[in-house]
């Protein structure tokens, strides 16, 4: 039976008439915009942007201004050439301004490029973290749907067990069967009620986990993402082509390469300390105490050249350490890129298994339903005992739960495949 023909039956869940059901897209949106992990990744990106601005400050001048006021008990004067000159006033004011501009510093450029690569890596990592949170929300959404369906199957088993108990009591009162059938039917009802209680508690646990991930209350009704499974039967390109696309698309792979690139820029800085640095400076000063030369304003400008000729071989140790870190980052990036092939092929194999399991579980459920119906009919005709009815109902419940679990497994396999391929939970390329 084609999988698309099963879609009306797959992942069915009740929708409250008085409430709007939560959709998969809305659940993902809530998780991405509210979950602390996604928000923290954005803050780390903001910090990386700030580090780029700090590294870029090398290209701009540094200007400082200062002012001073001094109060003295008396003025100090002197007579020069028959004129009285004030050397220091009772109320003295002065101000200064200093500007410095780095003209050349060989260390600044690799550090700036390192900050930019780190910023690009942080941007990719933030997008990857949002993608992972989105997949976790989608998986939790499916788990909650699956738990709701298991609970529904358990409740249907309870209803069937109650009807069988009523039939058994009626047949006992008519002296058609013995009290053993009534006892067996009561045991089946108790077992069904126990399983229903467990199923509802499991559903509540799944719902709480989903609410914690979304940082929001989860309504009772969840809308079935029918389109998620609609892609399961589509033909896919060859595995090697998918692996190549995944390596080009995966944000974590790109982020690892950017981190390695940043470390290579950082490793270039120690050797650039061999070059001198050149700084232009300009100073201006104003005061109301002209003094002997009667000048209230003065200014200077010049060039400062500094050269670290020897630093106890620290630069060589720094270069050795940073080059080792850069090579390690290269290896990690290569391993991450190589692991993509394993993840993609494993996800595709799991998807094929999930497809087959859903089809087989659907056939098993249909057979269990037919067996339960026929056994019930035979019991009413006196051709079967209560034990056979209980066994048939147990098999029907287990087949119903198995199909529900396989449905969730298929949805999870589709999500895992998209995650391995570097797509988002909608099967599209994520925005950086």
C-alpha positions in Angstrom: 0.0 0.0 0.0 1.5 3.4 -1.0 2.4 5.5 2.0 0.5 8.5 0.8 -2.7 6.4 1.0 -2.0 6.0 4.7 -1.7 9.7 5.4 -5.3 10.2 6.5 -4.7 7.6 9.1 -1.2 8.6 10.1 -0.7 10.6 13.2 -4.4 11.3 13.7 -5.2 13.3 16.8 -8.2 15.1 18.2 -8.6 18.8 17.8 -10.6 20.7 20.3 -13.5 22.6 18.9 -13.0 25.6 21.2 -9.3 26.0 20.7 -6.8 26.7 18.0 -4.4 23.7 17.5 -0.7 24.2 17.7 1.0 23.7 14.4 4.5 22.3 13.8 5.6 25.6 12.2 4.3 27.6 15.2 6.1 25.3 17.6 9.3 25.7 15.8 8.9 29.5 15.7 8.3 29.6 19.5 11.3 27.5 20.2 13.6 29.5 18.0 12.4 32.9 19.4 12.1 31.9 23.0 14.4 29.1 23.9 17.5 30.3 25.8 19.9 28.3 23.7 18.8 30.1 20.5 18.9 33.4 22.2 22.3 32.8 23.7 23.7 32.1 20.3 22.5 35.5 19.2 24.3 37.1 22.1 27.5 35.3 21.3 27.2 36.7 17.8 26.8 40.2 19.1 29.9 39.7 21.2 31.8 38.6 18.1 30.6 41.7 16.3 31.9 43.9 19.1 35.3 42.2 18.9 35.5 43.0 15.2 34.7 46.7 16.0 37.4 46.6 18.7 40.0 45.2 16.2 39.0 47.7 13.6 39.8 50.6 16.0 43.4 50.3 14.7 42.3 52.3 11.6 40.9 55.2 13.5 42.6 57.9 15.6 42.6 58.1 19.3 41.6 61.5 20.6 41.7 62.6 24.3 40.8 65.9 25.9 41.6 67.0 29.4 40.9 70.1 31.5 42.3 71.5 34.8 41.3 74.2 37.3 43.6 75.3 40.1 42.8 77.7 43.0 45.7 79.4 44.7 45.8 81.6 47.8 47.6 84.4 45.9 49.0 85.4 42.5 52.7 85.2 41.8 54.0 88.0 39.7 57.4 89.2 38.4 58.6 92.5 36.9 60.3 92.0 33.5 61.5 95.0 31.5 59.6 97.4 33.7 56.4 95.5 33.2 54.6 93.3 35.8 54.0 89.8 34.5 51.7 87.3 36.2 53.5 84.0 36.5 50.7 82.1 38.2 47.2 83.3 38.7 44.9 82.8 41.7 42.4 81.0 39.4 44.3 79.0 36.8 42.6 77.2 33.9 44.2 74.8 31.4 43.0 72.4 28.7 44.7 70.0 26.4 43.8 67.7 23.5 45.9 64.8 22.2 45.4 62.8 19.0 47.2 59.6 18.1 47.0 57.7 14.9 48.7 54.4 14.2 50.3 54.6 10.8 51.8 51.1 10.8 51.5 48.1 13.1 52.1 44.8 11.4 50.3 42.9 14.3 47.0 44.7 13.9 46.0 43.3 10.5 46.1 39.6 11.3 44.3 40.2 14.5 41.6 42.2 12.7 41.2 39.4 10.1 41.1 36.9 13.0 38.2 38.8 14.6 36.3 38.9 11.3 36.7 35.1 10.8 35.5 34.5 14.4 32.6 36.8 13.7 31.7 34.8 10.6 32.0 31.5 12.5 29.8 32.9 15.3 27.2 33.8 12.7 27.2 30.3 11.3 27.1 28.8 14.8 24.2 30.9 15.8 22.2 29.8 12.7 23.2 26.2 13.4 22.0 26.5 17.0 18.7 27.8 15.9 18.4 25.0 13.4 19.1 22.4 16.0 16.6 23.9 18.4 14.1 23.9 15.6 14.7 20.1 15.0 14.4 19.4 18.7 11.1 21.2 18.8 9.8 19.3 15.8 10.9 16.0 17.3 9.2 16.9 20.6 6.1 17.9 18.7 6.0 14.4 17.0 6.6 12.6 20.3 3.7 14.4 21.9 1.5 13.5 19.0 2.6 9.9 19.2 2.0 9.8 23.0 -1.5 11.2 22.4 -2.2 8.4 19.9 -1.0 5.7 22.2 -3.2 7.1 24.9 -6.1 7.1 22.5 -5.4 3.4 21.6 -5.3 2.6 25.3 -8.7 4.2 25.8 -10.2 2.3 22.9 -8.9 -0.9 24.5 -10.6 0.1 27.8 -13.9 0.7 25.9 -13.7 -2.7 24.2 -12.8 -4.4 27.4 -15.9 -2.9 29.1 -18.1 -4.1 26.3 -16.6 -7.6 26.6 -17.2 -7.6 30.3 -20.8 -6.6 29.8 -21.2 -9.5 27.3 -19.5 -11.9 29.6 -21.8 -11.0 32.5 -24.9 -11.2 30.3 -23.8 -14.7 29.1 -23.1 -15.8 32.7 -26.5 -14.6 33.9 -28.0 -16.5 31.0 -26.0 -19.5 32.2 -24.3 -19.8 28.8 -20.7 -19.5 30.2 -19.1 -20.0 33.5 -18.0 -17.3 36.0 -14.4 -17.8 34.8 -15.2 -15.8 31.6 -16.4 -12.9 33.8 -13.3 -13.1 35.9 -11.1 -13.1 32.7 -13.0 -10.1 31.3 -12.6 -8.2 34.6 -8.9 -8.9 34.5 -8.7 -7.6 30.9 -10.5 -4.4 31.9 -8.2 -3.8 34.9 -5.2 -4.4 32.6 -6.5 -2.0 30.0 -7.2 0.7 32.5 -3.7 0.4 33.9 -2.2 0.8 30.4 -4.5 3.8 29.7 -3.3 5.5 32.9 0.3 4.9 31.9 -0.3 6.2 28.4 -1.9 9.4 29.7 0.9 10.0 32.1 3.4 9.5 29.3 1.5 11.9 27.1 1.6 14.5 29.9 5.3 14.0 30.3 5.8 14.6 26.6 3.7 17.6 26.7 5.6 19.1 29.6 8.9 18.5 27.7 7.5 20.2 24.7 6.4 23.2 26.8 9.8 23.4 28.4 11.5 23.5 25.0 9.1 26.1 23.6 9.1 28.2 26.7 5.4 28.4 26.3 2.2 26.6 27.4 1.1 23.9 24.9 -2.6 23.8 24.0 -4.5 20.5 24.2 -4.9 20.4 20.4 -1.9 19.7 18.2 -2.3 19.9 14.4 -1.0 16.9 12.5 1.9 17.9 10.1 0.6 15.9 7.2 3.1 17.4 4.8 6.0 16.1 6.8 5.4 12.5 5.8 4.3 13.4 2.3 8.0 13.6 1.3 8.8 10.1 2.6 7.9 8.4 -0.7 9.6 10.9 -3.0 12.6 9.6 -5.0 15.9 11.0 -3.9 19.1 11.6 -5.7 22.1 9.3 -5.4 23.7 9.1 -2.0 27.0 10.6 -3.2 25.2 13.6 -4.6 23.4 14.1 -1.3 26.6 13.8 0.6 28.3 16.5 -1.6 25.3 18.8 -1.2 25.2 18.2 2.6 28.9 19.1 3.0 28.3 22.4 1.1 25.2 23.2 3.0 26.0 22.2 6.6 26.5 25.2 8.8 28.5 23.4 11.4 31.1 22.4 8.8 31.3 25.9 7.5 31.7 27.2 11.1 34.5 24.8 11.8 36.4 26.0 8.7 36.0 29.6 9.7 37.2 28.8 13.3 40.3 27.2 11.8 40.8 30.2 9.5 40.7 32.5 12.4 43.3 30.5 14.3 45.6 30.7 11.2 45.3 34.5 11.2 46.1 34.5 14.9 49.2 32.4 14.4 50.6 35.1 12.0 50.7 37.8 14.7 53.8 36.7 16.7 56.1 37.0 13.7 54.8 40.4 12.8 56.3 41.7 16.1 59.6 41.8 14.3 58.4 44.9 12.4 58.4 48.3 14.1 55.3 50.3 14.8 54.9 53.9 13.7 52.4 56.3 15.5 51.7 59.9 14.6 50.7 62.2 17.4 49.6 65.8 17.9 49.1 67.7 21.1 47.5 71.1 21.8 47.3 73.0 25.1 45.6 76.2 26.2 46.0 78.0 29.6 45.1 81.4 31.0 48.7 81.7 32.5 50.8 83.1 29.7 53.9 83.3 31.8 57.0 85.1 30.7 56.5 84.5 27.0 52.8 85.5 27.2 51.7 82.5 25.2 48.4 81.0 26.1 48.3 78.4 23.4 50.9 75.8 22.4 50.9 72.8 20.1 53.3 70.0 19.0 53.2 67.1 16.6 55.6 64.3 15.8 56.1 60.6 15.1 56.8 57.8 17.5 58.7 54.8 16.3 58.9 51.7 18.6 60.6 48.4 17.8 60.7 45.3 20.0 64.1 43.9 19.2 64.0 41.0 21.7 61.2 39.6 23.9 62.9 36.6 25.5 61.8 34.4 22.5 58.2 34.8 23.6 57.1 35.4 20.0 58.5 32.0 18.9 56.7 30.1 21.6 53.5 32.0 20.8 53.9 31.1 17.1 54.5 27.4 17.9 51.4 27.2 20.2 49.1 29.0 17.8 50.2 27.0 14.8 49.5 23.8 16.7 46.1 25.1 17.7 45.4 26.0 14.0 46.5 22.6 12.8 44.2 20.9 15.4 41.3 23.1 14.2 42.0 22.0 10.6 41.9 18.3 11.7 38.6 18.9 13.6 37.1 20.6 10.6 38.2 17.8 8.4 36.8 15.2 10.7 33.5 17.1 10.9 33.3 17.3 7.1 34.1 13.6 6.8 31.5 12.6 9.4 28.8 14.2 7.2 28.9 11.2 4.8 28.3 8.8 7.7 25.4 10.9 9.1 23.7 11.2 5.7 24.0 7.5 4.8 22.9 6.4 8.3 19.9 8.8 8.1 18.9 7.5 4.7 19.1 3.9 5.9 17.0 4.7 8.9 14.5 6.4 6.6 14.2 3.3 4.4 13.7 1.1 7.5 11.0 3.5 8.9 9.1 3.4 5.6 9.1 -0.4 5.6 8.1 -0.6 9.3 5.1 1.7 8.8 3.8 -0.4 5.9 4.3 -3.6 7.9 2.7 -2.2 11.0 -0.3 -1.0 9.0 -0.8 -4.6 7.6 -0.4 -6.0 11.2 -3.0 -3.6 12.6 -5.5 -4.5 9.9 -5.0 -8.2 10.6 -5.3 -7.6 14.4 -8.6 -5.7 13.8 -10.0 -8.5 11.7 -8.9 -11.1 14.3 -10.5 -9.1 17.2 -13.7 -8.7 15.3 -13.9 -12.4 14.3 -13.0 -13.6 17.8 -15.7 -11.4 19.4 -18.3 -12.7 16.9 -17.2 -16.3 17.7 -17.4 -15.6 21.5 -21.0 -14.3 21.1 -21.9 -17.4 19.2 -20.3 -19.6 21.9 -17.5 -20.8 19.7 -14.7 -19.0 21.6 -13.9 -18.3 25.2 -13.1 -15.1 27.1 -9.4 -15.9 27.0 -9.3 -15.8 23.2 -11.2 -12.5 23.2 -8.7 -11.0 25.7 -5.8 -12.2 23.7 -7.3 -10.7 20.5 -7.9 -7.4 22.2 -4.3 -7.4 23.6 -3.0 -8.1 20.1 -5.1 -5.3 18.6 -3.9 -2.8 21.2 -0.2 -3.8 20.7 -0.6 -3.5 16.9 -2.3 -0.1 17.3 0.6 1.1 19.5 3.2 -0.4 17.2 1.8 1.5 14.2 1.7 4.7 16.2 5.3 4.3 17.2 6.3 3.5 13.6 4.5 6.6 12.4 6.5 8.7 14.9 9.6 6.8 13.8 9.0 7.7 10.2 8.5 11.4 11.0 11.7 11.3 13.2 13.6 9.6 10.4 12.5 12.3 7.9 13.7 15.0 10.4 17.0 13.2 11.0 17.5 13.0 7.2 16.9 16.7 6.8 19.1 17.5 9.7 22.0 15.4 8.2 21.5 17.1 4.8 21.8 20.6 6.5 18.1 21.5 5.8 15.6 23.0 8.3 12.6 21.1 9.7 10.6 22.2 6.6 13.1 20.5 4.3 14.4 23.9 3.1 17.9 25.5 3.2 18.2 27.4 6.5 18.8 31.1 6.5 22.3 32.1 7.8 
